[in-house]
């Protein structure tokens, strides 16, 4: 059974493996991060841990039974009780409900652990699977998303009001 875990330093190598193994798959949905992202991954991982420590981000990984990463689920731009939700799931895990379950769990944690009241997210129009994940978690469409956030693709912004408890 996969487990949603808060980002830790020791996750770094498994996350880099996840990113490299799924790079071509992710490009179908978002901009490629470029070679520098992978070459400087250790620096970026440390920066995410620092953001998490400072309370401006909350980063999670979905860890499979074998220790490999099935997905990344992030709350970023945390301020004034709100955050942006972003996530990506390994191609081998797509279509199995893992994204839906992890997003619902992260929404629960956003309210109970992180004290957030509102989450926003965005997805491209052609990413129907992500639209379903957001809908299952209770997100509602609120208008067009910035194409720059979606690899230049048109898309929709979503919002979720969280209930603590």
N, C-alpha and C positions, 0 to 999 in steps of 0.2 A: 504494500500500500504506500503510495507516495505521500510525502509530508511537506507542508508549507513551512519553511523555516526562515527566520529573520536572517538577513545577510550577515555573514561573518567572514573574517579574513581567510579562513581555510577553504571557503567555497571558491576562491579565485580560479585555481586550475580547472575545476570541473565546469565553471561558467565559461571560461575561455574555450574549452572543448565543445561545449554546447553551442556557443556562438559560431565557431568555425564549422562545425558539422552542419549547421542549419543556415549558413550565410546565403547560399543560393535560394533557398526556400523563402527566407525573410524578404528578399529583394522583390518578391512578387507582391508584397503588401506595403513596404516602406522603403525609403531610400537606403541604399547600401551605405554602411558606416565608413567605408574606405579602409584601405590597408593600414593607415595610421592608428585606427581604433584598435586593431588586433596587435599591432607592434607595440603600442603603449598601453595595453590592457591593464597591466599591473598598476600603473599610475592612476588610471581611471577607476579601478577597483578601490584603491586607497581613498580616492576623492569621494566615492560614494559612501564609504564607511565614515568618512569625516562629516559628510552631509547628514548622515543618519545620526551620528553622535551629536551634531548641532541642532537636530530636530527639524531640519528643513526638507528631509526626505525620510521615507521608510521603505526599505527595499527587502524583498522576499524572493526566495527561490523554491521551486517545487522539486524536491529531491526524491528520486526513485529509490526503490529498495536496494539497488546495487550502488548507490551513491552518485549516480549520474544525474544531471540536471534535466528535468522535463520542461521547465518553464521559468520565466522571470516575471514577477508581479511587483510593480513599483508604484509608490505614492510619492510624487515629487511636486515641487513648488508649494510646499506646505506652508500656509499662512492664514491667519484669521479664521481658523476652523474649516478650511477648505484645502483640497489637494487635487492634483491631476492623477488619474489612474492610467498606467501604461502596462502592457503585458505582451509577452511573446511566448509561444509554445513550440516545442520541438515538432518537426514534421511527423516523427514516429508516434507522437501522442495526439496529433490532431484528429478530431472527430470522435474522440472517446469520452468526452465530457469532463476531461481534466481541467480545461480552462474555465468552464462554467463553475465547477466546484471550487476552484482556487479563487476566482474572482468573488464569489459569494463569501468565502471565508475571509478574504482580504477586506471586503466591505464591512464585515462584522468587526474585524480587528481595527479598522479605521475609526469606527465609532467607539468601541470599548477600550482599546489600548492606546489609541492615538488622539482620542477626544475630538475627532473631526465631525463636522455636521453636513458637509457637502462634498461630493466628488464629481469631477467632470472627466470626460473621455472623448475621444474622436476616432472615427474609423472611415476608411474610404468606402465609396458606394459599392464597389465590387467585392468588398470583404464581407460577404454575407454571414460567414461563420462568426466573425467578431461582432457583427450587429446582433446576432442571436445570443451570444454570450452576454452582451450588455443588457439586452432585453430581459433575459432570464434573471439577471441580478437586480432588475428593477429600474435600470436607467431609462430615461425618456429622451427622445430627440428634442433638441432645443434650437436647431437651425444649422446653417452651413458651417463646416469646419474650415480652418485655414489650410489651404492646399499645401503650404510649405511644411506643415506638420505631417503630411500624408504622402510624402514623396512626389509632390506636385499634382496629386490626384484630387478630384473633387470628393467631398465627403460630408459627414454629418457630425455635429457636436452633440454630446449627451450629458445629462445631469442626473444625479441621484441625491436626494435628501436622505441623510442617515438618521436613524433612530437609535439613540444610546440605550443600552440595556442588556 
